[in-house]
């Protein structure tokens, strides 16, 4: 009987050690995933920065709808983006310096967003045409307000819009091209990051 214990005890101990190591690794991964995100900052006050992040969330929803080539969703998310831009613009109205310096870009985002929202075509081609100036304006806004800690990537496809080329923003480094969708999903490159 004692002889069998010498065999069983090391086997049990090895099993416990392996499980405790796996548990530690899993808890390390969990704590890394639950690490708090850094607070997004900009040259704007905290309320305006919060509104800007809200605009960014709607922009990503629009970009993702274009990637999916879902014209109905593109229209509805463009409408929500326009509402968020109006709210952000109203927040900036109290700060005449920031509001005035960003007005032309905000107006472009509103006009292009309204144009996108008003179009429904099966393959999103006309909606994509208006997405390009909207994206350029948003890049200009984000650079002017020196946004930080937002994990934003500026991406470019040289073949978009009949090889004129076009930019867009993404919250991930991987390319998911809103100008071609599934046709050429990975066409493009990261040209800048606003971190």
TASUL-V825936 format. One record per pair of residues at least 4 apart in sequence whose ideal C-beta (glycine too) atoms are under 7 Angstrom apart, sorted by the first residue. I is the first residue (numbers start at 1). J is the second residue. If there is no record, write none. Layout:
BEGIN
i={I,I}
j={J,J}
END
This chain:
BEGIN
i={1,2,4,5,7,8,9,10,11,12,13,14,15,16,17,18,19,20,21,22,23,24,25,26,27,28,29,30,31,38,39,40,40,40,40,40,41,41,41,42,42,42,42,42,42,43,43,44,44,44,44,44,45,46,47,47,48,48,48,49,50,51,51,51,51,52,52,52,53,54,54,55,55,55,55,55,56,56,57,58,58,58,58,58,59,59,59,59,60,60,61,61,62,62,62,62,62,63,63,63,63,63,64,65,65,65,65,66,66,66,66,66,66,66,67,67,67,67,68,69,69,69,69,70,71,71,71,71,71,71,72,72,73,74,74,74,74,75,75,75,75,75,76,77,78,78,78,78,79,79,80,81,81,82,82,82,82,82,83,84,85,85,85,85,85,86,86,87,88,89,89,92,92,92,93,95,96,97,98,99,101,102,102,102,103,104,105,105,105,105,106,107,108,108,108,108,109,109,109,109,110,111,112,112,112,112,113,113,114,115,115,116,116,116,119,119,121,121,121,124,127,128,128,129,130,131,131,132,132,132,133,134,135,135,135,135,136,136,137,138,138,139,139,139,139,140,141,142,142,142,143,147,147,148,150,151,151,152,152,152,152,153,153,153,153,153,153,154,154,154,154,154,154,155,155,155,155,155,155,155,155,156,156,156,156,156,157,157,157,157,157,157,158,158,159,159,160,160,160,160,161,161,166,168,170,173,175,175,176,177,177,177,177,177,180,180,180,181}
j={5,6,8,9,11,12,13,14,15,16,17,18,19,20,21,22,23,24,25,26,27,28,29,30,31,32,33,34,35,149,149,49,53,147,149,150,49,148,149,49,52,145,146,147,148,145,146,48,49,52,98,145,49,50,51,91,52,91,92,53,54,55,87,88,91,56,88,145,57,58,84,59,81,84,85,88,60,150,61,62,77,80,81,84,63,81,138,169,64,171,65,77,66,74,77,78,81,67,168,169,170,178,68,70,73,74,77,74,124,127,128,131,178,181,176,177,178,181,181,123,124,181,182,74,75,120,121,122,124,127,76,120,77,78,116,124,127,79,116,117,119,120,80,81,82,113,116,117,83,117,84,85,113,86,110,113,114,117,87,88,89,106,109,110,113,90,110,91,92,93,106,98,99,102,99,99,100,101,102,103,144,106,141,144,107,108,109,137,140,141,110,111,112,133,134,137,113,134,137,138,114,115,116,130,133,134,117,134,118,119,130,127,130,131,126,127,125,126,127,128,131,178,179,161,134,135,178,136,161,166,137,138,139,167,168,169,140,167,141,142,169,143,154,167,169,144,145,147,152,194,194,152,194,195,194,171,195,169,171,193,194,169,170,172,173,190,193,167,169,191,192,193,194,167,168,170,175,188,189,190,191,165,167,188,189,191,165,166,177,179,187,188,163,165,163,187,164,165,166,179,166,179,179,178,176,190,186,188,185,184,185,186,187,188,184,185,187,185}
END
